[in-house]
Amino acid sequence: MVFLTFILFGCSSGPAFRVLFIGNSYTAANDLPGMVRDLADSVGRDVEIEAVVPGGWWLRDHASSPDTLSRIAEGGFDYVVLQEQSMVPADRGLADRESRPAAVSLGLAAIQGGARVVFFMTWGHRNGSAEVGHSSYASMQRAISGTYERLAAAVAGRVAPVGAAWWMSLVERPDIGLYQPDGSHPSVQGTYLAASVMTATLLDVDPTDFSDDFGLDADTASALRGFASRAINGERPWG
């Protein structure tokens, strides 16, 4: 079991908030929770972030994990963010059988603890995944996005539309490498894009307000924040 806790205190233009991330290596890669913390700080917000992110876990694993459930039950979180295994949401039948009941169980537990639920809409694999019936990124992304929208609706949650921003970046700025060599996990640029969307969703701010580039060149960081902004403002490139 992997527990990560990040705490930041400082001057703030708003109240501190607490977030619990529940997911796997897509959330853990390049320390997305830490990026969220620092992007929040760049717009003057204090955060306390915790993450339960064992590699390869499905939401069903979290829904049956005493450690995950006890962490949710302790309460005190403003948001609980749920991220499913990368391929499951691309298979509607599998998602309906496995993701939906687990998401409802975890989501209701979070709500009972006083938190709002946010779903981390992930991205398709670079070349799709034949294992779940997709021969291209675009086909896989459409299916993933639809699943996350349905999961959010099931518990009156919100969606952080990372997948929408990812699509825009791949089409409009293919020079920005979003993937690690495995064609699945995110590069630092990919995590920065995901963190920009996630932080903006949690704070209800525009990603273009963030000022931390995390060592990326200014053009790349600005472009990624722009894609995040368009996704946050409702653009869905798959139509």
Beta strands, then each sheet from edge to edge (+ up, - down):
strand 1: 3-7
strand 2: 17-22
strand 3: 47-52
strand 4: 79-82
strand 5: 116-120
strand 6: 158-160
sheet 1: 1+ 3- 2- 4- 5- 6-
end
